[in-house]
Amino acid sequence: MKTIKKYVPDSEVIKTEMVLPNDTNTLNNLMGGKLMHWMDVVAAISAQRHSNSIVVTASVDNISFKNPIAQGNVVTLKAQVTRAFSTSMEVFIEVFAEDIPANLKYATHKAFFTFVAVDDQGRPVPVPSLEPVSQTEKELYAGALRRRQLRLILANRMDPKDATELKSLFDLEGVSQKQ
């Protein structure tokens, strides 16, 4: 399946929700856990569209909580695959809030999720490659390899010496000599 090439828009998912009283915390803002659930769902759909497979969440990068989302606001989540590896995919999620009566729309959250495509027995399966076209798609695609290597290092699944993409950002030789 790896020889099949797909494009970023093929995986795009847009989900819209309204923040209701049951979704809020004691400050009448959307609970972080509820938002993370919505982000996981939209990202999983995006990964499924790309892979045409069942997917499981492998990791979630830092979710930036830039602005709170108030009760009554409309939330729009946009997800798209930024890069495909052998069996995994990185998905970028952007979240926007909209106060419709005030005619105000603003960015609230961003995150990268990683999913693994699996068969019905839960075993990893190959995913199609991704062909970035726009400048933004190419930048996200290029950064995905560095983010992947960082995730693997933090999970103790990669030795920092083997993180070739990160070597240009850090003096890994100096770090390993100090240890």
Backbone hydrogen bonds in HBPLUS format (Angstrom, degrees):
<---DONOR---> <-ACCEPTOR-->    atom                        ^
c    i                          cat <-CA-CA->   ^        H-A-AA   ^      H-
h    n   atom  resd res      DA  || num        DHA   H-A  angle D-A-AA Bond
n    s   type  num  typ     dist DA aas  dist angle  dist       angle   num
A0004-ILE N   A0001-MET O   3.08 MM   3  5.80 160.2  2.13 122.7 128.1     1
A0129-SER N   A0004-ILE O   2.98 MM 125  6.35 137.5  2.17 164.7 167.7     2
A0006-LYS N   A0129-SER O   2.92 MM 123  6.21 157.6  1.97 146.4 152.7     3
A0131-GLU N   A0006-LYS O   2.81 MM 125  6.07 157.4  1.86 166.7 174.5     4
A0010-ASP N   A0007-TYR O   2.96 MM   3  5.50 141.4  2.11 114.6 125.9     5
A0011-SER N   A0008-VAL O   2.94 MM   3  5.67 156.5  1.99 124.6 130.8     6
A0012-GLU N   A0009-PRO O   3.27 MM   3  5.05 158.7  2.32  98.3 104.6     7
A0013-VAL N   A0079-ALA O   2.91 MM  66  5.21 151.6  1.99 148.7 153.6     8
A0079-ALA N   A0013-VAL O   2.91 MM  66  5.21 160.2  1.95 150.9 157.2     9
A0015-LYS N   A0077-LEU O   2.91 MM  62  5.18 158.6  1.96 147.9 155.1    10
A0077-LEU N   A0015-LYS O   2.82 MM  62  5.18 164.2  1.85 155.0 160.5    11
A0017-GLU N   A0075-VAL O   2.85 MM  58  5.15 156.5  1.91 147.2 155.2    12
A0075-VAL N   A0017-GLU O   2.69 MM  58  5.15 168.0  1.70 155.8 160.2    13
A0019-VAL N   A0073-ASN O   2.92 MM  54  5.60 169.8  1.93 169.8 173.2    14
A0072-GLY N   A0019-VAL O   2.81 MM  53  5.13 163.4  1.83 138.4 144.1    15
A0023-ASP N   A0020-LEU O   2.84 MM   3  5.38 157.7  1.88 122.7 130.3    16
A0024-THR N   A0021-PRO O   3.29 MM   3  5.52 169.4  2.31 112.0 114.5    17
A0031-MET N   A0023-ASP O   2.91 MM   8  6.13 166.9  1.93 161.9 157.9    18
A0025-ASN N   A0029-ASN O   2.78 MM   4  5.61 147.4  1.88 154.5 163.0    19
A0028-ASN N   A0025-ASN O   3.03 MM   3  5.33 158.7  2.07 118.4 119.9    20
A0071-GLN N   A0028-ASN O   2.91 MM  43  5.60 145.8  2.03 165.7 155.3    21
A0030-LEU N   A0069-ILE O   2.70 MM  39  5.46 160.5  1.74 162.9 169.9    22
A0035-LEU N   A0031-MET O   3.12 MM   4  6.50 161.2  2.16 153.8 158.9    23
A0036-MET N   A0032-GLY O   2.87 MM   4  6.14 159.8  1.91 152.0 157.9    24
A0037-HIS N   A0033-GLY O   2.98 MM   4  6.17 148.2  2.08 140.5 148.7    25
A0038-TRP N   A0034-LYS O   3.02 MM   4  6.40 161.6  2.06 151.3 155.2    26
A0039-MET N   A0035-LEU O   2.84 MM   4  6.12 157.4  1.89 153.1 160.1    27
A0040-ASP N   A0036-MET O   2.88 MM   4  6.06 156.5  1.94 146.4 152.2    28
A0041-VAL N   A0037-HIS O   3.02 MM   4  6.28 158.2  2.07 152.5 158.0    29
A0042-VAL N   A0038-TRP O   3.00 MM   4  6.22 172.1  2.01 155.2 156.9    30
A0043-ALA N   A0039-MET O   2.94 MM   4  5.99 159.2  1.98 148.1 154.5    31
A0044-ALA N   A0040-ASP O   2.91 MM   4  5.97 152.8  1.98 142.0 149.7    32
A0045-ILE N   A0041-VAL O   3.03 MM   4  6.29 157.9  2.08 151.9 157.1    33
A0046-SER N   A0042-VAL O   3.13 MM   4  6.34 156.0  2.19 141.5 147.9    34
A0047-ALA N   A0043-ALA O   2.93 MM   4  6.23 161.9  1.96 152.0 156.4    35
A0048-GLN N   A0044-ALA O   2.84 MM   4  6.06 153.9  1.91 148.1 155.8    36
A0049-ARG N   A0045-ILE O   2.89 MM   4  6.14 155.3  1.95 148.9 155.4    37
A0050-HIS N   A0046-SER O   3.06 MM   4  6.39 152.8  2.13 147.1 154.4    38
A0051-SER N   A0047-ALA O   2.92 MM   4  6.07 169.0  1.93 152.5 155.6    39
A0052-ASN N   A0048-GLN O   2.66 MM   4  5.18 143.7  1.79 146.6 153.3    40
A0118-VAL N   A0054-ILE O   2.85 MM  64  5.51 164.5  1.87 147.9 151.9    41
A0056-VAL N   A0116-VAL O   2.96 MM  60  5.44 149.6  2.05 144.1 153.3    42
A0116-VAL N   A0056-VAL O   2.94 MM  60  5.44 155.3  2.00 151.8 159.2    43
A0058-ALA N   A0114-THR O   2.67 MM  56  5.31 169.7  1.68 149.7 151.0    44
A0059-SER N   A0114-THR O   3.28 MM  55  5.08 155.8  2.34 129.8 130.7    45
A0114-THR N   A0059-SER O   2.83 MM  55  5.08 161.4  1.86 148.9 148.3    46
A0061-ASP N   A0112-PHE O   2.80 MM  51  5.32 174.0  1.81 177.7 176.2    47
A0064-SER N   A0110-LYS O   3.19 MM  46  5.66 159.5  2.23 160.5 163.2    48
A0066-LYS N   A0108-THR O   2.87 MM  42  5.06 139.2  2.04 166.3 171.3    49
A0073-ASN N   A0070-ALA O   3.00 MM   3  5.61 161.3  2.04 135.3 139.0    50
A0074-VAL N   A0098-GLU O   2.91 MM  24  5.01 166.8  1.93 145.2 147.6    51
A0098-GLU N   A0074-VAL O   2.76 MM  24  5.01 135.6  1.95 145.8 157.6    52
A0076-THR N   A0096-PHE O   2.86 MM  20  5.17 165.7  1.88 151.8 156.5    53
A0096-PHE N   A0076-THR O   2.87 MM  20  5.17 157.3  1.92 151.1 158.6    54
A0078-LYS N   A0094-GLU O   2.86 MM  16  5.27 164.9  1.88 158.2 162.9    55
A0094-GLU N   A0078-LYS O   2.88 MM  16  5.27 157.8  1.93 150.9 158.2    56
A0080-GLN N   A0092-PHE O   3.11 MM  12  5.59 143.5  2.25 143.4 154.4    57
A0092-PHE N   A0080-GLN O   2.92 MM  12  5.59 160.4  1.96 164.1 158.6    58
A0082-THR N   A0090-GLU O   2.82 MM   8  5.65 162.2  1.85 146.5 152.5    59
A0090-GLU N   A0083-ARG O   2.95 MM   7  5.48 162.4  1.98 157.9 163.8    60
A0085-PHE N   A0088-SER O   2.75 MM   3  5.23 179.2  1.75 160.9 160.7    61
A0127-VAL N   A0086-SER O   2.97 MM  41  6.11 144.0  2.10 153.0 155.1    62
A0117-ALA N   A0087-THR O   2.93 MM  30  5.76 166.1  1.95 175.3 176.4    63
A0089-MET N   A0115-PHE O   2.83 MM  26  5.36 148.8  1.93 152.4 160.7    64
A0115-PHE N   A0089-MET O   2.94 MM  26  5.36 160.5  1.98 154.2 160.2    65
A0091-VAL N   A0113-PHE O   2.75 MM  22  5.18 165.0  1.77 161.3 164.4    66
A0113-PHE N   A0091-VAL O   2.86 MM  22  5.18 160.3  1.90 151.9 157.1    67
A0093-ILE N   A0111-ALA O   2.87 MM  18  5.35 168.0  1.88 161.6 163.1    68
A0111-ALA N   A0093-ILE O   3.03 MM  18  5.35 142.5  2.17 148.0 152.5    69
A0095-VAL N   A0109-HIS O   2.87 MM  14  4.96 152.8  1.94 153.0 147.4    70
A0108-THR N   A0095-VAL O   2.85 MM  13  5.57 172.4  1.86 149.2 147.6    71
A0097-ALA N   A0106-TYR O   2.82 MM   9  5.51 161.9  1.85 165.9 167.1    72
A0106-TYR N   A0097-ALA O   2.91 MM   9  5.51 158.7  1.96 156.3 163.3    73
A0099-ASP N   A0104-LEU O   2.76 MM   5  5.16 155.8  1.82 158.7 164.6    74
A0104-LEU N   A0099-ASP O   3.12 MM   5  5.16 170.3  2.13 139.4 142.2    75
A0103-ASN N   A0100-ILE O   2.96 MM   3  4.85 152.7  2.04 103.6 112.4    76
A0125-VAL N   A0117-ALA O   2.90 MM   8  5.61 151.4  1.99 133.2 135.5    77
A0119-ASP N   A0123-ARG O   2.82 MM   4  5.45 148.0  1.92 144.0 151.9    78
A0122-GLY N   A0119-ASP O   2.93 MM   3  5.27 164.9  1.96 116.3 120.1    79
A0138-LYS N   A0134-SER O   2.95 MM   4  6.22 154.6  2.02 149.3 156.3    80
A0139-GLU N   A0135-GLN O   2.95 MM   4  6.22 152.6  2.03 149.0 156.3    81
A0140-LEU N   A0136-THR O   2.97 MM   4  6.22 166.5  1.99 156.7 159.6    82
A0141-TYR N   A0137-GLU O   2.91 MM   4  5.97 154.6  1.97 143.5 151.4    83
A0142-ALA N   A0138-LYS O   2.93 MM   4  6.08 162.5  1.96 146.6 150.6    84
A0143-GLY N   A0139-GLU O   3.00 MM   4  6.16 163.2  2.03 149.1 153.8    85
A0144-ALA N   A0140-LEU O   3.00 MM   4  6.05 131.3  2.24 139.2 151.2    86
A0144-ALA N   A0141-TYR O   3.24 MM   3  5.21 134.3  2.46  94.5 106.8    87
A0147-ARG N   A0143-GLY O   2.94 MM   4  6.23 165.3  1.96 157.8 162.4    88
A0148-ARG N   A0144-ALA O   2.84 MM   4  5.94 152.6  1.92 143.6 151.5    89
A0149-GLN N   A0145-LEU O   2.99 MM   4  6.19 161.9  2.02 145.4 149.9    90
A0150-LEU N   A0146-ARG O   2.97 MM   4  6.21 158.2  2.02 149.8 155.9    91
A0151-ARG N   A0147-ARG O   2.92 MM   4  6.16 158.3  1.97 147.8 153.6    92
A0152-LEU N   A0148-ARG O   2.91 MM   4  6.19 160.5  1.95 153.7 158.9    93
A0153-ILE N   A0149-GLN O   2.92 MM   4  6.14 154.3  1.99 148.0 154.9    94
A0154-LEU N   A0150-LEU O   2.96 MM   4  6.16 168.8  1.97 154.3 157.0    95
A0155-ALA N   A0151-ARG O   2.99 MM   4  6.17 137.4  2.18 141.2 152.8    96
A0157-ARG N   A0152-LEU O   2.76 MM   5  4.95 161.5  1.80 165.3 160.0    97
A0156-ASN N   A0153-ILE O   2.95 MM   3  5.03 158.6  1.99 111.3 115.0    98
A0162-ASP N   A0159-ASP O   2.79 MM   3  5.48 153.3  1.86 124.7 132.5    99
A0163-ALA N   A0160-PRO O   3.17 MM   3  5.24 163.1  2.20 106.7 111.9   100
A0164-THR N   A0162-ASP O   2.95 MM   2  5.66 127.8  2.23 109.2  93.7   101
A0166-LEU N   A0163-ALA O   3.06 MM   3  5.43 131.1  2.30 106.8 119.7   102
A0167-LYS N   A0163-ALA O   3.20 MM   4  6.45 133.4  2.43 149.8 162.8   103
A0169-LEU N   A0166-LEU O   2.83 MM   3  5.24 146.4  1.94 111.9 122.6   104
A0170-PHE N   A0166-LEU O   3.04 MM   4  6.29 145.1  2.17 155.5 166.3   105
A0175-VAL N   A0171-ASP O   3.27 MM   4  6.59 151.8  2.35 144.5 152.6   106
A0176-SER N   A0172-LEU O   3.03 MM   4  6.18 164.5  2.05 147.8 150.9   107
A0177-GLN N   A0173-GLU O   3.14 MM   4  6.33 144.4  2.27 143.5 152.8   108
A0178-LYS N   A0174-GLY O   3.31 MM   4  6.47 140.4  2.48 139.4 147.9   109
A0178-LYS N   A0175-VAL O   3.25 MM   3  5.39 132.1  2.49  99.5 111.3   110
